[in-house]
Amino acid sequence: MNQRGQPSSRRREDDEGYQARPSEQKADVRILCKKLGLENQKSNTCSHKQIYKLTHIIGEGTYGVVHRGVDTRSNRMVAIKQMALDPDGQGLPSVALREITHLGQMDHKNIVNMLDLVVAEKHMMVVFEYLDMDLRQYQNNQMKKVKYLPFETIRLFLCQMLQGLSYIHSCSVIHRDMKPQNVLVDVKNMVVKIGDFGLARIYTVPLREMTNEVVTLWYRAPELLLGTELYTTSTDVWSLAVMFIELMENNCPFNPDCEIRALHMIFQALGTPNALTWPDFANQKHFCDAFPKWAAKSWKEISPHAPPLAIELLKLMLVYDPSKRISCDEALCYKDFFKAHIDQRLMDEPDTSPSGLRLNPLSPRTPVSFKKTKLTPTSAH
Protein backbone atom coordinates (compact mmCIF):
# COMPACT_ATOMS: atom_id res chain seq x y z
CA MET A 1 0.00 0.00 0.00
CA ASN A 2 1.29 3.49 -0.74
CA GLN A 3 1.05 6.44 1.60
CA ARG A 4 -2.33 7.52 0.24
CA GLY A 5 -3.82 4.12 1.09
CA GLN A 6 -3.93 2.91 -2.52
CA PRO A 7 -2.32 -0.35 -3.67
CA SER A 8 1.30 0.15 -4.69
CA SER A 9 2.65 -1.35 -7.89
CA ARG A 10 5.83 -2.27 -6.09
CA ARG A 11 6.22 -5.98 -5.47
CA ARG A 12 8.40 -7.78 -3.02
CA GLU A 13 10.99 -9.75 -4.87
CA ASP A 14 9.97 -13.20 -3.76
CA ASP A 15 6.29 -12.53 -4.62
CA GLU A 16 4.69 -13.26 -7.96
CA GLY A 17 7.00 -15.98 -9.14
CA TYR A 18 10.27 -14.90 -7.59
CA GLN A 19 11.94 -17.75 -5.77
CA ALA A 20 14.75 -17.25 -3.32
CA ARG A 21 17.97 -19.10 -3.92
CA PRO A 22 18.16 -22.44 -2.09
CA SER A 23 20.77 -21.01 0.25
CA GLU A 24 18.34 -18.22 1.15
CA GLN A 25 15.35 -20.54 1.52
CA LYS A 26 17.11 -22.74 4.02
CA ALA A 27 19.48 -20.23 5.55
CA ASP A 28 20.45 -21.18 9.08
CA VAL A 29 19.47 -18.04 10.94
CA ARG A 30 21.22 -19.26 14.06
CA ILE A 31 24.53 -19.21 12.19
CA LEU A 32 23.61 -15.74 10.95
CA CYS A 33 23.03 -14.62 14.53
CA LYS A 34 26.51 -15.81 15.47
CA LYS A 35 28.11 -14.07 12.50
CA LEU A 36 26.42 -10.80 13.42
CA GLY A 37 27.50 -11.08 17.04
CA LEU A 38 23.96 -11.37 18.38
CA GLU A 39 24.25 -13.84 21.19
CA ASN A 40 20.79 -13.72 22.78
CA GLN A 41 19.57 -16.40 20.42
CA LYS A 42 21.16 -18.94 22.77
CA SER A 43 18.49 -18.30 25.38
CA ASN A 44 15.26 -20.26 25.41
CA THR A 45 11.90 -18.90 24.26
CA CYS A 46 10.66 -18.40 27.80
CA SER A 47 13.58 -16.16 28.72
CA HIS A 48 12.99 -14.07 25.60
CA LYS A 49 9.42 -13.46 26.71
CA GLN A 50 10.80 -12.34 30.04
CA ILE A 51 13.37 -10.04 28.40
CA TYR A 52 11.05 -8.39 25.88
CA LYS A 53 7.57 -7.36 26.98
CA LEU A 54 5.27 -6.62 24.02
CA THR A 55 2.86 -3.73 24.54
CA HIS A 56 0.87 -3.24 21.32
CA ILE A 57 1.00 -3.64 17.55
CA ILE A 58 2.30 -0.61 15.65
CA GLY A 59 2.40 -2.07 12.14
CA GLU A 60 1.84 -5.12 9.97
CA GLY A 61 3.53 -6.23 6.77
CA THR A 62 3.87 -9.11 4.33
CA TYR A 63 6.27 -11.03 6.52
CA GLY A 64 5.26 -10.20 10.05
CA VAL A 65 3.88 -7.92 12.71
CA VAL A 66 5.72 -5.03 14.35
CA HIS A 67 5.14 -4.52 18.08
CA ARG A 68 6.19 -1.78 20.41
CA GLY A 69 7.85 -3.37 23.42
CA VAL A 70 10.12 -2.88 26.39
CA ASP A 71 13.50 -4.42 27.10
CA THR A 72 12.95 -5.30 30.77
CA ARG A 73 16.70 -5.36 31.45
CA SER A 74 17.09 -1.63 30.73
CA ASN A 75 13.45 -0.48 30.60
CA ARG A 76 14.26 0.77 27.10
CA MET A 77 11.49 1.09 24.51
CA VAL A 78 12.11 -1.10 21.46
CA ALA A 79 10.39 -2.05 18.21
CA ILE A 80 10.02 -5.79 17.64
CA LYS A 81 9.31 -7.31 14.23
CA GLN A 82 7.97 -10.84 14.65
CA MET A 83 8.16 -13.20 11.65
CA ALA A 84 7.05 -16.81 11.25
CA LEU A 85 9.64 -19.41 10.24
CA ASP A 86 9.11 -22.53 8.18
CA PRO A 87 8.05 -25.62 10.17
CA ASP A 88 11.65 -26.84 10.37
CA GLY A 89 12.61 -23.58 12.09
CA GLN A 90 15.24 -22.66 9.50
CA GLY A 91 13.47 -21.14 6.50
CA LEU A 92 13.28 -17.36 6.18
CA PRO A 93 11.98 -15.18 3.34
CA SER A 94 14.84 -13.67 1.35
CA VAL A 95 13.49 -10.16 1.95
CA ALA A 96 13.71 -10.65 5.73
CA LEU A 97 17.12 -12.29 5.45
CA ARG A 98 18.52 -9.38 3.46
CA GLU A 99 17.23 -6.81 5.92
CA ILE A 100 18.79 -8.68 8.85
CA THR A 101 22.09 -9.18 7.06
CA HIS A 102 22.46 -5.56 5.95
CA LEU A 103 21.37 -3.96 9.22
CA GLY A 104 23.46 -6.37 11.26
CA GLN A 105 26.59 -5.21 9.46
CA MET A 106 25.94 -1.46 9.38
CA ASP A 107 26.66 1.13 12.05
CA HIS A 108 25.71 4.72 11.35
CA LYS A 109 23.75 7.32 13.27
CA ASN A 110 21.35 7.82 10.34
CA ILE A 111 20.54 4.13 9.89
CA VAL A 112 18.10 2.37 12.21
CA ASN A 113 19.92 0.24 14.76
CA MET A 114 19.17 -3.47 14.99
CA LEU A 115 19.65 -4.46 18.63
CA ASP A 116 18.93 -8.17 18.80
CA LEU A 117 17.79 -11.21 16.88
CA VAL A 118 15.73 -13.78 18.73
CA VAL A 119 15.19 -17.20 17.16
CA ALA A 120 12.51 -19.49 18.54
CA GLU A 121 11.14 -22.76 17.16
CA LYS A 122 8.35 -21.28 15.02
CA HIS A 123 9.14 -17.60 14.80
CA MET A 124 11.90 -15.04 14.88
CA MET A 125 11.92 -11.61 16.49
CA VAL A 126 14.10 -8.80 15.18
CA VAL A 127 14.59 -6.10 17.80
CA PHE A 128 15.21 -2.51 16.69
CA GLU A 129 15.65 0.77 18.49
CA TYR A 130 12.29 2.48 18.85
CA LEU A 131 11.71 5.80 17.11
CA ASP A 132 8.67 8.03 17.43
CA MET A 133 7.30 7.91 13.89
CA ASP A 134 8.20 7.80 10.23
CA LEU A 135 8.86 10.86 8.09
CA ARG A 136 5.40 10.77 6.50
CA GLN A 137 3.75 10.77 9.94
CA TYR A 138 6.04 13.56 11.11
CA GLN A 139 5.14 15.75 8.14
CA ASN A 140 1.42 15.08 8.59
CA ASN A 141 1.64 16.00 12.29
CA GLN A 142 3.49 19.21 11.54
CA MET A 143 0.94 20.21 8.89
CA LYS A 144 -1.65 20.41 11.66
CA LYS A 145 0.42 23.21 13.24
CA VAL A 146 2.03 24.98 10.27
CA LYS A 147 1.25 25.04 6.57
CA TYR A 148 4.78 24.09 5.51
CA LEU A 149 7.81 22.64 7.26
CA PRO A 150 10.55 25.21 8.01
CA PHE A 151 13.16 24.96 5.29
CA GLU A 152 15.96 24.57 7.85
CA THR A 153 14.21 21.45 9.18
CA ILE A 154 13.97 20.09 5.64
CA ARG A 155 17.62 20.86 4.99
CA LEU A 156 18.62 19.16 8.25
CA PHE A 157 16.65 16.00 7.41
CA LEU A 158 17.92 15.90 3.82
CA CYS A 159 21.50 16.24 5.02
CA GLN A 160 21.06 13.31 7.39
CA MET A 161 19.40 11.15 4.74
CA LEU A 162 22.25 11.90 2.33
CA GLN A 163 24.79 10.97 4.99
CA GLY A 164 22.97 7.71 5.70
CA LEU A 165 22.67 6.86 2.01
CA SER A 166 26.30 7.79 1.41
CA TYR A 167 27.29 5.26 4.07
CA ILE A 168 24.96 2.60 2.61
CA HIS A 169 26.45 3.12 -0.85
CA SER A 170 29.98 2.97 0.59
CA CYS A 171 29.08 -0.53 1.81
CA SER A 172 28.32 -1.51 -1.81
CA VAL A 173 24.58 -1.61 -1.13
CA ILE A 174 21.69 -0.01 -3.04
CA HIS A 175 18.67 0.61 -0.78
CA ARG A 176 16.07 0.41 -3.59
CA ASP A 177 13.11 1.56 -1.51
CA MET A 178 13.67 5.12 -0.35
CA LYS A 179 10.38 6.77 0.63
CA PRO A 180 9.07 8.73 3.65
CA GLN A 181 7.63 5.64 5.35
CA ASN A 182 11.09 4.03 5.39
CA VAL A 183 12.75 6.95 7.17
CA LEU A 184 12.18 7.09 10.93
CA VAL A 185 12.29 10.24 13.05
CA ASP A 186 13.60 10.83 16.56
CA VAL A 187 11.54 13.96 17.21
CA LYS A 188 13.26 14.98 20.45
CA ASN A 189 16.74 15.01 18.92
CA MET A 190 15.63 15.85 15.36
CA VAL A 191 17.45 12.86 13.93
CA VAL A 192 16.24 10.79 10.98
CA LYS A 193 17.26 7.18 10.33
CA ILE A 194 16.88 5.07 7.20
CA GLY A 195 15.18 1.71 7.72
CA ASP A 196 13.50 -1.18 5.85
CA PHE A 197 16.29 -2.91 3.96
CA GLY A 198 14.01 -5.63 2.61
CA LEU A 199 14.72 -4.66 -1.01
CA ALA A 200 18.36 -3.61 -0.48
CA ARG A 201 20.89 -5.34 -2.66
CA ILE A 202 24.67 -5.59 -2.74
CA TYR A 203 26.04 -4.52 -6.10
CA THR A 204 29.25 -5.68 -7.76
CA VAL A 205 31.51 -4.37 -10.49
CA PRO A 206 31.02 -5.25 -13.30
CA LEU A 207 27.31 -4.69 -12.71
CA ARG A 208 24.97 -7.61 -13.09
CA GLU A 209 21.32 -7.50 -14.00
CA MET A 210 18.83 -6.94 -11.16
CA THR A 211 15.07 -6.72 -11.15
CA ASN A 212 13.68 -3.30 -12.03
CA GLU A 213 10.47 -3.91 -10.05
CA VAL A 214 11.79 -2.14 -6.98
CA VAL A 215 11.08 1.20 -5.30
CA THR A 216 7.53 2.39 -4.67
CA LEU A 217 6.14 3.80 -7.92
CA TRP A 218 6.01 7.44 -6.82
CA TYR A 219 9.76 7.46 -6.10
CA ARG A 220 10.97 5.19 -8.91
CA ALA A 221 13.68 6.52 -11.23
CA PRO A 222 12.92 6.78 -14.99
CA GLU A 223 15.56 4.21 -15.95
CA LEU A 224 13.73 1.62 -13.82
CA LEU A 225 10.37 2.61 -15.31
CA LEU A 226 11.88 2.16 -18.77
CA GLY A 227 12.92 -1.40 -17.94
CA THR A 228 16.63 -1.27 -17.30
CA GLU A 229 18.06 -4.14 -15.26
CA LEU A 230 21.51 -2.56 -15.03
CA TYR A 231 21.46 0.30 -12.55
CA THR A 232 23.46 1.85 -9.75
CA THR A 233 23.11 3.84 -6.55
CA SER A 234 21.83 6.75 -8.65
CA THR A 235 18.31 5.27 -8.36
CA ASP A 236 18.40 6.04 -4.61
CA VAL A 237 19.44 9.63 -5.38
CA TRP A 238 16.41 10.10 -7.64
CA SER A 239 14.08 8.78 -4.91
CA LEU A 240 15.60 11.13 -2.35
CA ALA A 241 15.17 14.12 -4.69
CA VAL A 242 11.45 13.34 -5.02
CA MET A 243 11.22 13.13 -1.22
CA PHE A 244 12.99 16.51 -1.00
CA ILE A 245 10.31 18.15 -3.14
CA GLU A 246 7.59 16.41 -1.15
CA LEU A 247 8.96 17.81 2.10
CA MET A 248 8.93 21.34 0.69
CA GLU A 249 5.53 21.16 -1.00
CA ASN A 250 3.57 18.76 1.26
CA ASN A 251 2.78 16.85 -1.90
CA CYS A 252 4.63 14.27 -3.96
CA PRO A 253 5.38 15.73 -7.42
CA PHE A 254 4.74 12.36 -9.08
CA ASN A 255 1.76 10.38 -7.79
CA PRO A 256 0.87 7.93 -10.57
CA ASP A 257 -1.11 4.71 -10.41
CA CYS A 258 0.81 2.84 -13.13
CA GLU A 259 4.24 2.81 -14.79
CA ILE A 260 3.27 4.61 -18.00
CA ARG A 261 1.50 7.33 -16.03
CA ALA A 262 4.63 7.67 -13.88
CA LEU A 263 6.77 8.25 -16.99
CA HIS A 264 4.31 10.76 -18.39
CA MET A 265 4.21 12.74 -15.14
CA ILE A 266 8.02 12.88 -15.03
CA PHE A 267 8.24 13.89 -18.70
CA GLN A 268 5.56 16.56 -18.26
CA ALA A 269 7.51 18.10 -15.38
CA LEU A 270 11.11 17.76 -16.58
CA GLY A 271 10.54 17.57 -20.31
CA THR A 272 10.62 14.46 -22.48
CA PRO A 273 14.21 13.19 -22.69
CA ASN A 274 16.11 13.36 -25.97
CA ALA A 275 19.54 12.45 -27.30
CA LEU A 276 21.06 15.52 -25.65
CA THR A 277 19.55 15.14 -22.16
CA TRP A 278 19.88 11.33 -22.12
CA PRO A 279 22.04 9.84 -24.90
CA ASP A 280 20.96 6.29 -24.04
CA PHE A 281 17.23 7.11 -23.90
CA ALA A 282 16.36 5.50 -27.25
CA ASN A 283 18.13 2.29 -26.17
CA GLN A 284 15.96 1.76 -23.10
CA LYS A 285 13.95 -1.46 -23.09
CA HIS A 286 10.55 0.26 -22.97
CA PHE A 287 11.43 3.24 -25.16
CA CYS A 288 8.66 4.29 -27.51
CA ASP A 289 8.82 6.73 -30.43
CA ALA A 290 5.24 7.67 -29.61
CA PHE A 291 6.13 9.27 -26.26
CA PRO A 292 4.61 12.77 -26.27
CA LYS A 293 7.22 15.51 -26.65
CA TRP A 294 6.67 17.71 -23.58
CA ALA A 295 8.72 20.82 -22.81
CA ALA A 296 10.06 21.12 -19.27
CA LYS A 297 8.08 23.17 -16.77
CA SER A 298 9.77 25.93 -14.83
CA TRP A 299 11.14 24.85 -11.46
CA LYS A 300 8.86 27.34 -9.75
CA GLU A 301 5.95 25.31 -11.14
CA ILE A 302 7.46 22.01 -9.98
CA SER A 303 8.48 23.21 -6.53
CA PRO A 304 7.19 26.73 -5.77
CA HIS A 305 8.62 26.81 -2.23
CA ALA A 306 12.14 25.69 -3.12
CA PRO A 307 14.79 28.40 -2.65
CA PRO A 308 17.23 28.97 -5.56
CA LEU A 309 20.08 26.86 -4.15
CA ALA A 310 17.67 23.97 -3.48
CA ILE A 311 16.53 24.14 -7.11
CA GLU A 312 20.15 23.98 -8.26
CA LEU A 313 20.67 20.83 -6.20
CA LEU A 314 17.42 19.28 -7.44
CA LYS A 315 18.48 19.83 -11.04
CA LEU A 316 21.56 17.69 -10.37
CA MET A 317 19.67 14.99 -8.45
CA LEU A 318 16.92 14.65 -11.07
CA VAL A 319 19.17 14.36 -14.12
CA TYR A 320 17.74 11.85 -16.59
CA ASP A 321 21.07 10.24 -17.48
CA PRO A 322 21.96 8.06 -14.46
CA SER A 323 25.68 8.35 -15.25
CA LYS A 324 25.48 12.14 -14.81
CA ARG A 325 23.26 12.19 -11.74
CA ILE A 326 25.00 13.61 -8.68
CA SER A 327 26.13 11.18 -5.97
CA CYS A 328 25.30 11.51 -2.27
CA ASP A 329 28.86 12.56 -1.41
CA GLU A 330 28.83 15.19 -4.14
CA ALA A 331 25.45 16.49 -2.98
CA LEU A 332 26.70 16.84 0.60
CA CYS A 333 29.54 19.05 -0.62
CA TYR A 334 27.44 21.14 -3.01
CA LYS A 335 28.16 24.87 -2.54
CA ASP A 336 28.15 24.63 1.26
CA PHE A 337 24.39 23.91 1.10
CA PHE A 338 24.66 21.64 4.15
CA LYS A 339 27.61 23.32 5.88
CA ALA A 340 25.65 24.12 9.04
CA HIS A 341 24.25 20.60 9.37
CA ILE A 342 26.82 18.14 8.05
CA ASP A 343 28.48 15.88 10.56
CA GLN A 344 32.08 16.11 9.42
CA ARG A 345 33.10 13.37 11.83
CA LEU A 346 31.05 10.87 9.84
CA MET A 347 32.44 12.12 6.52
CA ASP A 348 36.01 11.77 7.79
CA GLU A 349 35.68 8.27 9.29
CA PRO A 350 38.29 6.07 7.57
CA ASP A 351 36.99 2.63 8.58
CA THR A 352 33.23 2.24 8.74
CA SER A 353 32.24 -0.37 6.16
CA PRO A 354 31.53 -3.99 7.23
CA SER A 355 34.67 -5.29 5.52
CA GLY A 356 36.84 -3.13 7.75
CA LEU A 357 37.97 -1.07 4.76
CA ARG A 358 36.27 2.09 3.58
CA LEU A 359 34.89 1.08 0.20
CA ASN A 360 34.58 3.62 -2.57
CA PRO A 361 30.91 4.18 -3.38
CA LEU A 362 29.91 3.46 -6.95
CA SER A 363 29.39 7.06 -7.94
CA PRO A 364 26.90 7.50 -10.75
CA ARG A 365 29.61 9.45 -12.53
CA THR A 366 32.14 6.62 -12.32
CA PRO A 367 32.50 4.68 -15.60
CA VAL A 368 31.38 1.11 -15.03
CA SER A 369 31.22 -1.99 -17.18
CA PHE A 370 28.02 -3.93 -17.55
CA LYS A 371 27.83 -7.70 -17.59
CA LYS A 372 24.91 -9.06 -19.58
CA THR A 373 23.51 -12.22 -18.06
CA LYS A 374 20.23 -13.86 -18.98
CA LEU A 375 17.91 -13.81 -15.99
CA THR A 376 15.99 -16.80 -14.77
CA PRO A 377 13.25 -16.74 -12.10
CA THR A 378 15.82 -17.79 -9.51
CA SER A 379 18.49 -15.24 -10.43
CA ALA A 380 16.53 -12.04 -10.91
CA HIS A 381 16.85 -10.48 -7.51
Secondary structure as UniProt FT lines:
FT   TURN            3..4
FT   TURN            13..14
FT   TURN            16..17
FT   HELIX           22..25
FT   HELIX           29..35
FT   TURN            36..37
FT   HELIX           39..42
FT   HELIX           45..51
FT   STRAND          52..61
FT   TURN            62..63
FT   STRAND          64..71
FT   TURN            72..75
FT   STRAND          76..84
FT   TURN            87..88
FT   HELIX           94..105
FT   TURN            109..110
FT   STRAND          114..119
FT   STRAND          123..129
FT   STRAND          133..134
FT   HELIX           135..143
FT   TURN            144..145
FT   HELIX           151..170
FT   TURN            171..172
FT   STRAND          173..174
FT   HELIX           180..182
FT   STRAND          183..186
FT   TURN            187..190
FT   STRAND          191..194
FT   TURN            198..199
FT   STRAND          201..202
FT   HELIX           217..219
FT   HELIX           222..225
FT   TURN            226..227
FT   HELIX           234..249
FT   HELIX           259..270
FT   TURN            275..277
FT   TURN            279..280
FT   HELIX           281..283
FT   TURN            285..286
FT   TURN            289..290
FT   HELIX           299..302
FT   TURN            304..305
FT   HELIX           308..317
FT   HELIX           322..324
FT   HELIX           328..332
FT   HELIX           334..336
FT   TURN            337..341
FT   HELIX           344..348
FT   TURN            354..355
FT   TURN            364..365
FT   TURN            377..379
//
